[in-house]
């Protein structure tokens, strides 16, 4: 029997799905595919570990376009264990023709954008870096101030409403996430981590309506620029290490500072010269070097660890409109949500 802890089982890599086969697909009266199941196989570390979208790689994301049938998009993943004692799982990725498969708006069978709104909302946050030059907020000695400064910051907000044919749970699951990849929304380009989305959906309960579901999308932008040349940015990504101004967006840089440092014997209090020939504990947090130690030189650049309070996801499933000029005013019954 293969070692359960091995990363490979034959041609399989543990927790990495491999494409197996195409299931029976459905076509419409014109012979155009409207639904295609694609089946994957994955081997898990043991029979007790469930396969999920979060712990298995190699699967399509909800909202991805089919490689062959480009009019279809992935609408869901189904996970089925071969039997209760097996480590093998079958995963079915269902591709269907949806209201947003062709484009975000336009066309007789597409969704209808019914309202657009741009504005700004303010939020209060601790000032950690200068918005103009990205330098961390430190005193003239290169230490933290004794009291944090809070400021009101305006955030761009885009809101639009859209009538759609189907209820897609994957869209609502993206509520509260930030963009993992660069996205363009109604003419605005948002680098990774700089936009956060909220999605709501209302069912009109009108079974005869051509566009039964009313979706509301709110995208709020946020910027937090740091100077990656004069700051050692940790836990971000490679772009932060290339120097220059770097927008962390919704991620939060926190100075590596504290009252303790690591020693050969473990953790110990930091002691500084008390001005009388002795040592005492500091009143303010002391800068650290990213490894739990006081910097060897007073001129060392500050270290900031970056933390993400919100999960980053691909927004493919949202099918957000990219170009404002492509959204044409619609007349009659709020976007034509009449009977088909």
C-alpha positions, -999 to 999 in steps of 0.1 A, spaced: 0 0 0 14 35 -8 26 56 20 -4 78 31 20 107 37 36 105 3 29 134 -20 23 111 -50 2 80 -57 12 67 -91 5 95 -116 -15 114 -90 -2 141 -67 -21 143 -34 -48 170 -34 -42 178 -70 -71 170 -93 -65 153 -127 -90 156 -156 -107 122 -162 -136 125 -187 -164 145 -201 -199 135 -190 -231 135 -211 -238 170 -223 -271 186 -233 -278 206 -265 -306 229 -276 -328 227 -307 -300 243 -327 -274 217 -316 -256 242 -294 -243 228 -260 -262 243 -230 -247 221 -203 -214 201 -201 -201 182 -171 -163 177 -168 -152 151 -144 -119 152 -124 -103 127 -100 -83 135 -69 -66 114 -42 -67 128 -6 -42 120 22 -67 96 39 -103 85 37 -114 109 64 -102 141 46 -130 156 26 -121 171 -8 -132 207 -12 -126 236 -35 -103 251 -9 -80 221 -4 -78 207 -39 -58 223 -67 -62 219 -104 -99 226 -106 -117 253 -126 -131 283 -107 -168 290 -107 -173 315 -135 -145 302 -157 -153 299 -194 -152 264 -209 -120 258 -230 -140 244 -260 -175 256 -256 -169 293 -250 -206 300 -245 -206 280 -213 -192 289 -179 -185 269 -148 -215 272 -124 -206 247 -97 -184 219 -84 -198 187 -69 -175 165 -47 -183 128 -44 -162 102 -25 -159 69 -43 -168 50 -11 -165 59 26 -132 40 30 -116 54 -2 -91 83 -5 -104 88 -41 -129 115 -49 -147 123 -82 -154 160 -88 -179 172 -114 -175 207 -128 -207 217 -144 -206 242 -173 -238 259 -183 -250 287 -205 -259 315 -182 -273 350 -185 -237 364 -184 -220 338 -206 -219 360 -237 -212 394 -221 -220 415 -191 -246 435 -209 -261 439 -244 -277 412 -266 -312 399 -264 -305 371 -239 -280 389 -216 -284 405 -183 -296 441 -181 -278 468 -162 -306 490 -148 -288 515 -125 -253 530 -121 -239 551 -93 -205 565 -85 -195 582 -52 -173 582 -22 -176 568 13 -153 577 42 -137 554 67 -115 561 97 -82 544 100 -48 547 117 -23 566 96 5 542 89 21 557 58 22 591 40 -3 590 11 21 611 -11 55 594 -6 46 561 10 70 566 40 59 549 72 48 573 100 78 575 124 93 601 146 126 618 139 144 590 158 129 564 136 106 551 164 68 548 167 49 577 180 34 573 214 -1 578 201 -16 566 168 -30 592 145 -64 585 130 -76 601 98 -108 600 76 -101 586 42 -124 588 12 -129 556 -8 -143 554 -43 -175 534 -45 -192 520 -76 -227 506 -74 -248 491 -102 -280 470 -103 -285 443 -129 -314 421 -139 -303 385 -146 -320 352 -155 -304 329 -129 -297 328 -92 -260 320 -89 -249 313 -52 -212 316 -62 -217 353 -67 -231 358 -32 -202 338 -17 -178 364 -31 -194 391 -9 -168 407 14 -138 395 -7 -111 416 -24 -99 411 -59 -71 386 -62 -63 398 -97 -64 431 -115 -100 439 -126 -116 466 -148 -151 477 -138 -170 503 -157 -138 520 -170 -119 519 -137 -89 496 -133 -82 481 -98 -49 465 -91 -50 433 -69 -63 438 -33 -76 473 -39 -113 466 -44 -139 449 -22 -173 436 -34 -207 432 -19 -234 413 -37 -271 410 -29 -298 393 -49 -336 397 -48 -359 371 -63 -390 388 -79 -408 355 -77 -423 362 -111 -419 329 -129 -428 345 -162 -403 373 -160 -375 371 -186 -351 385 -160 -363 372 -126 -334 381 -103 -324 416 -93 -287 417 -84 -270 446 -66 -232 450 -68 -212 475 -47 -175 478 -52 -155 499 -28 -119 508 -36 -91 514 -10 -55 525 -12 -26 522 12 6 532 -5 40 523 11 75 530 -1 90 496 -7 124 511 -12 127 526 22 106 500 40 113 463 42 78 450 33 71 414 44 43 390 37 31 408 6 43 395 -28 72 399 -52 60 433 -64 66 448 -29 102 438 -31 109 456 -63 111 490 -48 91 522 -54 56 530 -43 35 500 -38 -3 500 -32 -13 474 -6 -50 482 -10 -70 466 17 -40 449 32 -26 464 64 11 471 70 21 468 107 55 480 119 76 453 134 81 468 169 76 457 204 89 455 240 105 420 237 131 405 215 143 369 208 175 357 225 194 324 226 174 316 258 140 326 243 122 358 247 135 387 268 126 423 276 143 450 255 164 473 277 176 507 268 200 533 283 181 552 310 204 582 308 219 575 342 243 548 333 218 520 338 192 501 318 155 503 318 125 491 299 114 516 272 81 535 273 75 530 236 77 499 214 111 495 199 118 488 162 127 452 154 145 438 124 119 413 111 136 384 129 127 393 165 159 413 172 167 449 178 184 463 146 222 462 148 224 498 135 202 528 143 199 536 105 183 503 96 151 507 75 119 498 92 103 464 87 65 462 81 45 429 80 15 429 58 -17 413 69 -49 407 49 -82 412 69 -103 400 39 -100 369 17 -87 375 -18 -106 357 -46 -109 357 -83 -140 376 -94 -146 357 -126 -181 345 -115 -193 380 -111 -190 389 -148 -186 426 -140 -191 451 -168 -157 465 -179 -167 494 -200 -191 522 -191 -197 532 -227 -210 497 -235 -239 501 -210 -267 516 -230 -298 532 -213 -327 508 -214 -362 519 -217 -394 506 -203 -402 486 -171 -368 492 -155 -346 474 -180 -372 453 -197 -380 428 -170 -412 418 -188 -425 385 -198 -405 365 -223 
